[in-house]
Amino acid sequence: MAEAIIINKTSDIEVIKHHIYEVRGLRVMLDRDLAELYGVETRVLNQAVRRNIERFPEDFMFTMTDEEMEIWKSQIVMSNSIRMGMRRPPVVFTELGIAMLSSVLRSETAIQVNINIMRAFVMIRQAVSAWQDTNLKIEQLNHKVDQLNNYVEEDALDQLREKNVKPRRRIGYKREENDN
């Protein structure tokens, strides 16, 4: 039996965040990463899920396609020539599926790991939300700067158009005319 990784510090939650990937536009974790965190073999985790498959609809878990595997491997910069020890594409669990795992895996370790995984998902959501808020504020600032630039340019052009141009004094010596 694999030894569970005990997670209870913020730095350990950061470790979990590195095992959260995006597949099909969803944040997911791989069965093998979850099994390692829970301290069980991957086959044991998948067997427990299969015994309770009615609890895991497609929006809770799914098996990656070969194409998704290639994209996933490029996300983590792994060699595309090997399957990283996997005989078949991994089963991935969404946040909802991971929450459901707590009803299937009932050990104290599984409970603690699930709590920290949920915290990691929340931290990621908060970071994405903060990034989106910051991006929106930057866009609003850029719009205001553009408006201000347009106003300044128009104002400067108006001033140039309205300015009364006085004839310039001639430079040089003035020649006196003689009556001779």
C-alpha positions, 0 to 999 in steps of 0.5 A: 500500500502506498503511503499517504501524503499528509497535507496540512500546511499552506505550502502543502496546498501549493503542492496540490495546486501543481497537480491540478490541470485543465482538460476540456476547459475544466480543472481536474486532477488525475487518478494517479495523483489523487491515489498518491495523495490518499495513500492508495494504489491507483487501481484501488482508487479506480476500483472504489469508483467503479463500485460506486459509478452512479455517484460519478457522472461525466461532469464529475469524472471522465477518461482522457482521450489520446488527444487530451493526453497529448495536450496535457503532456504539453501542459506539463512539458513531458516527452510525447514519446512515452506515456509516463508509465501509464498503460491507459489514459488516466481517469480525471476527476473534476472538483465535484468528483473529488468531493464525491470521492470523500463518500467513497474513500472513508479513511481519516487520511482521505477526509483530510486530503479532500479538505486540502484539495478543496482548499486548493481549488478555492485558492485557484478560483480566488487567484483567477478571480483576482486576475480577472478583476485586475485585468478589467481594471487595467482595461478600464484605465486604458480606456480612460487614458485613451479618452484623455489622450483624445481630449488633449489632442482635440483641445490642442488642435482647437487651440491651434485653429483658434489662435490669431496669427499676427504677422511676424516682424521682419528681421534685418536692417530697415533701409532708409529711402533717400529723396535724391 
